[in-house]
């Protein structure tokens, strides 16, 4: 899997932020009674563990991530559970036979991939016919901060989709990618995430870091970044700070 731009602490924070969407994304697997389910790009393992708890001992959940440190943390919180395990691996080559996996879930994984079609083909290969694939992805060009600096906000969206994120349009192309790789019964839901403080926006979206990078890469001038930051600080101080961004939930079967 290609390099992510966040660590384990970020995943733990966003676990709470996206709690309801996460729970909703587990429901397509509720009818699975046996076999193996994969959490692809499992990070610190909380989703794999939640799904394992939901499905019980007849289903084995395997969390896969390319980062050994993430896998180490995931293994540390398994406890006495025997129906969930974690392993390092790459999304481009899954260590399973054809048509043996009962379900696959991934969250904010495709945006990090330079070869998403290779991943879709591999997921299709191992998934059983008629069984579900669930994907949660970010719509980076939906980010809004409601500052009035519309040109700077557009530059930020362009930077995120075109430079910062490996595959910044992944969520926008999700249904087309699923269809072109043979998946059926494709459904897409949109979910708007809203934060009401600059501190939250920094915690979830690394706003300050993004602005610094944009200046460093001459996408913004120092003055533009300063003016924009001041507008965010003022909105925060006066209680009307708002930041919103859409995520999509895609469901399909092989």
C-alpha positions as CSV (number, residue, x, y, z in Angstrom):
1,X,0.0,0.0,0.0
2,X,1.3,3.5,-0.8
3,X,2.3,5.8,2.0
4,X,-0.3,7.4,4.2
5,X,0.1,10.9,5.5
6,X,-1.1,10.2,9.1
7,X,-0.3,8.0,12.0
8,X,-2.1,5.8,14.6
9,X,-3.1,8.8,16.8
10,X,-5.0,10.3,14.0
11,X,-6.9,7.1,13.3
12,X,-7.9,6.9,17.0
13,X,-9.2,10.5,16.9
14,X,-11.2,10.1,13.7
15,X,-12.6,6.8,15.0
16,X,-14.7,8.9,17.4
17,X,-15.4,11.6,14.8
18,X,-16.8,9.2,12.3
19,X,-18.4,6.8,14.8
20,X,-21.9,6.8,13.3
21,X,-20.7,6.4,9.7
22,X,-18.4,3.6,10.8
23,X,-21.2,1.7,12.5
24,X,-23.5,2.2,9.5
25,X,-20.7,0.8,7.2
26,X,-20.7,-2.4,9.1
27,X,-24.4,-3.3,8.4
28,X,-23.9,-4.8,4.9
29,X,-21.9,-7.6,6.7
30,X,-24.6,-8.4,9.3
31,X,-26.0,-11.4,7.3
32,X,-22.6,-13.1,7.0
33,X,-22.7,-16.2,9.1
34,X,-19.4,-18.0,8.2
35,X,-16.1,-17.6,6.5
36,X,-13.5,-14.8,6.4
37,X,-14.0,-11.1,6.2
38,X,-11.1,-8.7,5.4
39,X,-10.6,-5.2,6.8
40,X,-8.2,-3.8,4.2
41,X,-6.0,-1.0,5.4
42,X,-7.0,-1.8,8.9
43,X,-4.8,0.7,10.7
44,X,-5.0,0.3,14.5
45,X,-7.6,-2.4,14.1
46,X,-10.7,-0.8,15.7
47,X,-13.0,-1.5,12.8
48,X,-11.9,-5.1,12.4
49,X,-12.5,-5.7,16.1
50,X,-15.9,-4.0,16.0
51,X,-17.0,-6.1,13.1
52,X,-15.6,-9.3,14.8
53,X,-17.6,-8.5,17.9
54,X,-20.7,-7.9,15.8
55,X,-20.5,-11.1,13.8
56,X,-19.4,-13.5,16.5
57,X,-17.2,-16.6,16.5
58,X,-18.4,-18.2,13.3
59,X,-16.8,-15.5,11.2
60,X,-13.1,-14.7,11.2
61,X,-12.1,-11.1,10.6
62,X,-8.6,-10.5,9.2
63,X,-7.1,-7.0,9.4
64,X,-4.5,-6.2,6.8
65,X,-2.2,-3.1,6.7
66,X,1.1,-2.4,5.1
67,X,2.4,-0.6,8.2
68,X,4.0,-3.0,10.8
69,X,3.6,-0.4,13.5
70,X,-0.2,-0.2,12.9
71,X,-0.4,-4.0,13.0
72,X,1.6,-4.1,16.2
73,X,-0.9,-1.7,17.9
74,X,-3.8,-3.6,16.5
75,X,-2.5,-6.9,17.9
76,X,-2.1,-5.2,21.3
77,X,-5.8,-4.5,21.7
78,X,-7.3,-7.8,20.5
79,X,-7.5,-9.1,24.0
80,X,-9.1,-12.6,24.4
81,X,-10.9,-12.5,21.0
82,X,-10.2,-15.5,18.9
83,X,-12.1,-14.5,15.8
84,X,-9.9,-11.6,14.7
85,X,-6.3,-11.5,13.6
86,X,-3.9,-9.0,12.0
87,X,-1.2,-9.3,9.4
88,X,1.0,-7.0,7.3
89,X,0.3,-7.1,3.6
90,X,-0.2,-5.1,0.4
91,X,-3.6,-4.3,-1.2
92,X,-2.1,-5.1,-4.6
93,X,-1.4,-8.8,-3.7
94,X,-3.7,-10.4,-1.2
95,X,-2.5,-13.8,0.2
96,X,-5.8,-15.6,-0.4
97,X,-7.1,-18.0,-3.0
98,X,-9.8,-16.9,-5.6
99,X,-13.4,-16.5,-4.4
100,X,-12.9,-17.4,-0.8
101,X,-13.6,-14.2,1.1
102,X,-17.0,-13.5,2.5
103,X,-16.8,-9.7,2.7
104,X,-14.3,-6.8,2.4
105,X,-14.3,-3.4,4.0
106,X,-11.9,-0.5,3.5
107,X,-12.0,3.1,4.8
108,X,-10.0,6.0,3.3
109,X,-7.6,3.6,1.6
110,X,-8.0,4.2,-2.1
111,X,-7.1,7.8,-1.8
112,X,-3.5,6.7,-0.9
113,X,-3.1,4.3,-3.9
114,X,-1.2,5.1,-7.1
115,X,-2.6,2.0,-8.8
116,X,-6.3,1.7,-7.6
117,X,-7.3,-0.6,-10.5
118,X,-4.8,-3.2,-9.5
119,X,-6.3,-3.2,-6.0
120,X,-9.9,-3.4,-7.3
121,X,-8.9,-6.4,-9.5
122,X,-7.3,-8.1,-6.5
123,X,-10.3,-7.5,-4.3
124,X,-12.6,-8.9,-7.0
125,X,-10.4,-12.0,-7.4
126,X,-10.6,-13.0,-3.7
127,X,-14.2,-12.1,-3.0
128,X,-16.9,-14.7,-3.2
129,X,-19.7,-14.2,-5.8
130,X,-22.6,-12.3,-4.4
131,X,-20.7,-11.1,-1.3
132,X,-20.3,-7.5,-0.2
133,X,-17.6,-4.9,-0.7
134,X,-17.9,-1.7,1.4
135,X,-15.8,1.4,0.9
136,X,-15.7,4.7,2.8
137,X,-13.8,7.5,1.0
138,X,-13.2,11.2,1.3
139,X,-14.4,13.8,-1.2
140,X,-11.5,16.1,-0.9
141,X,-12.9,18.7,-3.3
142,X,-15.9,19.2,-1.1
143,X,-13.9,20.8,1.7
144,X,-15.4,24.2,2.7
145,X,-14.4,26.6,5.4
146,X,-16.9,29.5,4.7
147,X,-14.3,32.2,5.1
148,X,-15.1,34.4,2.1
149,X,-11.7,33.8,0.7
150,X,-13.2,31.6,-2.0
151,X,-10.1,31.7,-4.3
152,X,-7.8,30.5,-1.5
153,X,-10.3,27.8,-0.5
154,X,-10.3,26.6,-4.2
155,X,-6.5,26.6,-4.2
156,X,-6.6,24.4,-1.1
157,X,-9.1,22.0,-2.7
158,X,-6.9,21.9,-5.9
159,X,-3.8,21.3,-3.7
160,X,-5.4,18.4,-1.8
161,X,-6.8,16.6,-4.9
162,X,-3.8,17.3,-7.2
163,X,-0.7,17.3,-5.0
164,X,-1.2,16.3,-1.3
165,X,-3.3,13.2,-1.7
166,X,-1.9,10.4,-4.0
167,X,-5.3,9.7,-5.5
168,X,-7.2,12.8,-4.6
169,X,-10.3,12.1,-6.7
170,X,-10.7,8.5,-5.5
171,X,-14.1,9.1,-3.9
172,X,-15.5,11.0,-6.9
173,X,-14.5,8.1,-9.2
174,X,-15.6,5.3,-6.9
175,X,-18.8,4.1,-8.6
176,X,-17.1,4.3,-12.1
177,X,-14.1,2.3,-10.8
178,X,-16.4,-0.3,-9.2
179,X,-18.4,-0.7,-12.4
180,X,-15.4,-0.9,-14.6
181,X,-13.9,-3.7,-12.5
182,X,-17.0,-5.9,-12.6
183,X,-18.8,-5.2,-9.4
184,X,-22.6,-5.3,-9.3
185,X,-25.5,-3.7,-7.4
186,X,-23.5,-0.6,-6.7
187,X,-25.0,1.9,-4.3
188,X,-23.5,5.2,-3.1
189,X,-24.4,7.3,-0.1
190,X,-23.0,10.8,0.8
191,X,-22.4,11.9,4.4
192,X,-21.5,15.5,5.3
193,X,-19.0,15.8,8.2
194,X,-19.0,19.2,10.0
195,X,-16.7,20.5,12.7
196,X,-17.2,23.7,14.6
197,X,-13.8,24.7,15.9
198,X,-10.4,25.4,14.4
199,X,-8.9,22.9,16.9
200,X,-11.0,20.1,15.6
201,X,-10.3,21.1,12.0
202,X,-6.6,20.9,12.7
203,X,-6.9,17.6,14.5
204,X,-8.9,15.9,11.7
205,X,-7.6,17.8,8.6
206,X,-4.2,19.2,9.5
207,X,-5.3,22.6,8.3
208,X,-2.2,24.5,9.7
209,X,0.1,21.9,8.2
210,X,-1.6,22.1,4.8
211,X,-1.3,25.9,4.8
212,X,2.4,25.7,5.6
213,X,2.9,23.2,2.8
214,X,1.0,25.4,0.3
215,X,3.3,28.3,1.1
216,X,6.4,26.2,0.9
217,X,5.3,25.0,-2.5
218,X,4.4,28.5,-3.6
219,X,0.7,27.6,-4.0
220,X,0.0,30.5,-1.6
221,X,1.9,33.6,-0.7
222,X,2.8,34.3,2.9
223,X,0.3,37.1,2.9
224,X,-2.5,34.9,1.6
225,X,-1.8,32.3,4.2
226,X,-1.7,34.9,7.0
227,X,-5.0,36.5,5.9
228,X,-6.7,33.2,5.6
229,X,-5.5,32.0,9.0
230,X,-6.6,35.3,10.5
231,X,-10.1,34.8,9.1
232,X,-10.3,31.3,10.6
233,X,-9.1,32.6,14.0
234,X,-11.7,35.3,13.9
235,X,-14.5,32.8,13.1
236,X,-13.3,30.6,15.9
237,X,-13.2,33.4,18.4
238,X,-16.7,34.6,17.5
239,X,-18.3,31.2,17.5
240,X,-19.2,30.8,13.8
241,X,-16.3,28.6,12.7
242,X,-17.6,25.9,10.3
243,X,-15.7,23.4,8.3
244,X,-17.5,20.8,6.3
245,X,-16.5,17.9,4.0
246,X,-18.3,15.0,2.4
247,X,-17.5,11.4,2.7
248,X,-19.1,8.7,0.6
249,X,-20.1,5.1,1.4
250,X,-20.1,2.7,-1.5
251,X,-21.6,-0.7,-1.4
252,X,-21.4,-3.4,-4.1
253,X,-21.2,-7.1,-4.6
254,X,-19.1,-9.3,-6.8
